[in-house]
Amino acid sequence: MWIEAFADRTSEAVKRRDEAVIKAHTEFMATEHCQGPESVRSLVDVAYAENLMWDLDVSDRVWAWPHIARTVRALYEAIWGAPRNANA
């Protein structure tokens, strides 16, 4: 449950357009995913990436995308696809 809450904190940083927090949070989770045991990898995938930005507007997701660690982007994209503007 705490990992889902951490995803919420990252999503709040996206709403605030706080690039530094987004990078810090997602880089931390990417490191844990890459270096942790399978149980941690699964938690980052299912509890963090799956819940990240779930309640945000598409414009917020698109803005945040380049600031999210590549590993977390890949996990998110596997579940939800890459965020895109409706006009793109």
ZAMARGU-4260 file (C-alpha; in steps of 0.2 Angstrom, whole numbers, plus 5000, padded with zeros to 4 digits):
<rodrens>
0) 5000/5000/5000 | 5014/5012/5004 | 5021/5010/4986 | 5004/5015/4979 | 5004/5030/4991
5) 5021/5035/4984 | 5014/5034/4966 | 5001/5046/4972 | 5015/5058/4979 | 5023/5057/4962
10) 5007/5061/4953 | 5004/5076/4964 | 5021/5082/4959 | 5016/5080/4941 | 5000/5091/4945
15) 5012/5104/4952 | 5024/5102/4937 | 5038/5098/4949 | 5051/5091/4938 | 5064/5088/4951
20) 5052/5078/4962 | 5046/5068/4947 | 5064/5063/4942 | 5069/5059/4960 | 5054/5048/4963
25) 5055/5039/4947 | 5073/5037/4947 | 5073/5029/4964 | 5059/5017/4959 | 5069/5013/4943
30) 5084/5009/4953 | 5074/4998/4965 | 5066/4989/4950 | 5083/4986/4942 | 5093/4981/4957
35) 5080/4973/4968 | 5074/4955/4970 | 5059/4949/4959 | 5047/4953/4973 | 5053/4972/4973
40) 5052/4972/4954 | 5034/4966/4954 | 5029/4979/4967 | 5037/4993/4957 | 5028/4987/4941
45) 5011/4983/4949 | 5009/4995/4963 | 5019/5010/4957 | 5019/5011/4938 | 5002/5004/4936
50) 4995/5018/4948 | 5006/5032/4942 | 4996/5047/4935 | 4980/5036/4934 | 4969/5051/4939
55) 4978/5065/4929 | 4973/5074/4913 | 4981/5068/4897 | 4990/5085/4896 | 4998/5082/4913
60) 5004/5065/4908 | 5011/5071/4892 | 5020/5085/4900 | 5027/5073/4913 | 5033/5059/4901
65) 5050/5066/4897 | 5054/5068/4916 | 5050/5050/4921 | 5064/5038/4922 | 5065/5027/4906
70) 5063/5011/4916 | 5047/5017/4924 | 5041/5024/4907 | 5043/5006/4900 | 5033/4998/4914
75) 5019/5012/4912 | 5019/5010/4894 | 5017/4991/4894 | 5001/4994/4905 | 4993/5010/4898
80) 5003/5015/4883 | 5013/5031/4881 | 5002/5046/4885 | 4998/5056/4869 | 4989/5072/4866
85) 4972/5070/4857 | 4978/5080/4843 | 4994/5070/4840
</rodrens>
